[in-house]
Amino acid sequence: MDTIHLKTEYTDIKGIKHKVEHHIVSNKEDTSKEQVMEELRLALTKSGKRIPA
């Protein structure tokens, strides 16, 4: 398997650096993709951030 180098942090538009976590999800099951999307939605709305329509 090839090695992929993913970023460990990113800088937002205000110049603030944030740590990044990467999670690998199997694409064999449609339910896992739906679960990840739901968890992402909950995490973004919990923090007070809005998801663009």
MODA-V636137 format. One record per residue. SS is DSSP state (H for helix, E for strand, L for the rest). D_LAST is the distance of its C-alpha to the last C-alpha in whole Angstrom. Layout:
{{SS	D_LAST} {SS	D_LAST}}
//
This chain:
{{L	36} {L	35} {L	34} {L	31} {L	31} {L	27} {L	27} {L	28} {E	26} {E	24} {E	24} {L	20} {L	20} {L	23} {L	25} {L	25} {E	26} {E	24} {E	26} {L	24} {L	25} {L	24} {L	24} {L	26} {L	24} {L	26} {L	25} {L	27} {L	26} {H	22} {H	22} {H	22} {H	19} {H	18} {H	19} {H	18} {H	14} {H	15} {H	17} {H	15} {H	12} {H	15} {H	16} {H	13} {H	13} {H	17} {L	17} {L	15} {L	13} {L	9} {L	6} {L	4} {L	0}}
//
